[in-house]
């Protein structure tokens, strides 16, 4: 389980982009986004670093 804070994730479109980005890396990934706290929980076979890099490239750098 990877838990990240994405301060720039602020709307439904952001959630869709974040989810799509993770699922491009791992089609079977489970993604749970919480807009209120700007957090995302990801169940994936990919490394945390790989996920963070892909999200940063899409404009959602993790803190």
N, C-alpha and C positions, 0 to 999 in steps of 0.2 A: 504494500500500500504506500503510495506517494501522496503526501499532503503538501500543497503549495498555497501561498498567498499571492494572488494576482491583483494588485491594486487597480489596474486598468480595466478589469472585467466589471462592467457597470450595467450591462443590459442583456436582453435576450439574444441579440445578434452576437454579442461577445461570447455568450455561453455556447452558441452554435459553432462559432469559429474555434473556440478552445476544444470543444468535443470533437469536431471534425479533424483538427490538427492531431490530437492524440490518436484518433482512430485510423489516421493515415499511417501512423507508425505501427499500430497493433489493432487490427480490425476487431479483435475480441475484447479490447479494453473496456472496462466499466468506468464511466466518468460521472461524478456527482459534483455539481456546482452549487455554491451558496452565494448568491449575489449580495445578500445583506452583509456578509463578513468577507466577501471577495476571496473565498477559499474554494479550492477544488481538491477532491479526493479521487485518486486514480489507481485502479487495479489493472496492472499491465505487466507484461514480460520484459518490457524495455527498461533500461536503467533510468534513474532519476535525472542524471545529467543529460541523457538523450532527450528526454521529455522537456526539460527546462530549456534546452537549446532550441528545440523546435518551436516551443511557445514564444520564446524571445524573438525568433525570426518572424513570427506572425504579429508581433507588437504587444505581446503579453509577458514581459519579463517577470520572473518570480522573485519575491523577496524572502 
